[in-house]
Amino acid sequence: MRKLPDNSIDLIYLDPPFNSKRTYNIMYKNMTGQEVPEQIEAFCDTWEMDAEKQELLNNMVVTMKNYKMDADFVAA
């Protein structure tokens, strides 16, 4: 990347791994003079199949057809 021209990159997007089974925190410094924790939870990347997700999965083909999605895409 060091060899790329300075104006060739507008944005670099980093995405943590899916279902890493980790909790990611935001770390920050106290800039207000008030007491604050050193870090807070940003999001928890733990995914489990529950009854609600299972029902959504079971109905996915019907839902996709209702939204008139391309048949090849639904078949995939």
Phi, psi and omega in degrees: 000333181297336181275351179285148176299148183304325185266018184266350181235124178265325187207140171240124183249126177247134181235126179296158180301146178286137176054049181282352181061035179233157172256129181258137184246154171263126179252135181209167180256156177282108181247001184257346185087353178262155179293131176218153175291158179289335179206155176228160180288128177273309175194159180249120183262062176237125184238133177225146176281120176241181184298321180295315179293322179297319179295318177300317179296316181298328183262006187299316182298316179297315180299316180297319178294321179299328179271011176056043177285152181306135184300322179296322179292318178297319180297327181292000000 
